[in-house]
Amino acid sequence: QVQLVESGGGMVQAGGSLRLSCAASGRTFSRYTMGWFRQTPGKEREFVADISGSGGSTNYADFVKGRFTISRDNAKNSVYLQMNSLKPEDTAVYYCAQDSLPNAWPTSLRFRSIDYWGQGTQVTVSS
């Protein structure tokens, strides 16, 4: 059974940084694309970033390019999202996601139906 557990959310002032972590279990971690999405009340969940199974390739939404960095540690079955230069509009619940199918890269999670989500972690950026 796939389990994704996020941590690292919190409250920060604009311009600050946070690092989100997601620990995965249940499948061979390195075979699956991992990603981060976010959602605010009344809006659809939106893609933030994803990373290939090897960690060698990444995709980012335009609104986080240059500010956020996704990475993974396959030995620890974990994926991370380093968020710098945070803005109030980055306030959202952030969700970790794992691709439903193995070895699906280069198809981005942005375009896939995702079966496995974490419980979400709240990020609040104050102005």
FENFENUR-V529366 format. One record per backbone hydrogen bond with DSSP energy under -0.5 kcal/mol. CO is the residue of the C=O (numbers start at 1). NH is the residue of the N-H. Records with the same first field share a line. If there is no record, write none. Layout:
CO = NH + NH
//
This chain:
3 = 25
4 = 6 + 119
5 = 23
7 = 21
10 = 124
12 = 126
13 = 16
15 = 85
16 = 86
18 = 83
20 = 81
21 = 7
22 = 24 + 79
23 = 5
25 = 3
27 = 29
28 = 31
29 = 32
31 = 103
33 = 99
34 = 51
35 = 97
36 = 48 + 49
37 = 95
38 = 46
39 = 93
40 = 43
46 = 38
48 = 61
49 = 36
50 = 59
51 = 34
52 = 55
57 = 52
59 = 50
61 = 64 + 65
62 = 65
64 = 67 + 68
67 = 84
69 = 82
71 = 80
73 = 76 + 78
77 = 24
78 = 73
79 = 22
80 = 71
81 = 20 + 83
82 = 69 + 84
83 = 18
86 = 15
87 = 90
88 = 91
92 = 94 + 123
93 = 39
94 = 121
95 = 37
96 = 118
97 = 35
98 = 116
101 = 104
104 = 107
108 = 111
109 = 112
112 = 114
115 = 117
116 = 98
121 = 94
122 = 10
123 = 92
124 = 12 + 126
126 = 14
//
